[in-house]
Amino acid sequence: MVDAYSVGVEILTLGQYLRPTLNHLPVERYIPPEEFLHYKNIAKEIGFKEVASGPMVRSSYRADKVARLLQGN
């Protein structure tokens, strides 16, 4: 996270691969929401402007809200 922040990343999304069907690779370890919260807190301490962190989070998670936030609206 520090490396990403140091090169100008302002928004961080942390999610998890979830197996969509039995034909896809299995999940090796399910990360509980509490662990994602821990990572979110670390990211905020580092200085990221916005952090979305959870097992269901994807790269476009609440993208409209975050864009407005960063534009000052």
N, C-alpha and C positions, 0 to 999 in steps of 0.2 A: 504494500500500500504506500509506503514511504516513497518508493521509486516512482510510482505513478503520480503521486502528488508533486514530487520534485520536478517533473517535466510538464506541469501545467494542467493535469487532470483535475477538474472541479467537481464532477459528478461521478459517483461510484455506485454501481449496482452489483450486488452479491446474491447469486441464486444457486440453485442446485439442479443438476440433471435428474430428472425423474423418468423412469422407464415408461414409455407410452404404451407398449404392447410386449407380449412375451417374445416377439421376434427381435426385440432390441436388447442391447446390453443391459444387464441387471445393475441396480444401484449397489455400489459396494458398501456404502455407509450412509444412512439417513442422518442429516445434520438437523438437530432440533432447533426450533425457533429461538430458544434461549441462547444458543451458541451464536446464531446470526445476530442477535441483539448485542452480544459481547463484541463481535467484529464491527458492528455499526458504531458502537461507542468508541472503539479505538480509532476508526476512520474519522469521526467527528473531532476527536482530540487532535488528530494529525492536522486537521484543517479543511477537509472537504466541505464544500458549500452544501451539498445534498448527498444523502446516502440512503439507498433503498436496499434492505438486507432481509432476506427470508427465503425459505425453500421454494416459494412460488414466484419469486421475483424474476423478471426477465429484463433484457436490456432496454426495452421500451416502456417499462413499468412507470406509469403516471408521467409519461414524457411531456404531456401538455402542461401539467401543473409545474413541473420542474422548469420548463422553458419560460413560463410566465414569471416564476420566482427569480430566475436569473436575469430576466429583462426588466425586473423591477415593477411588474404589474400585479 
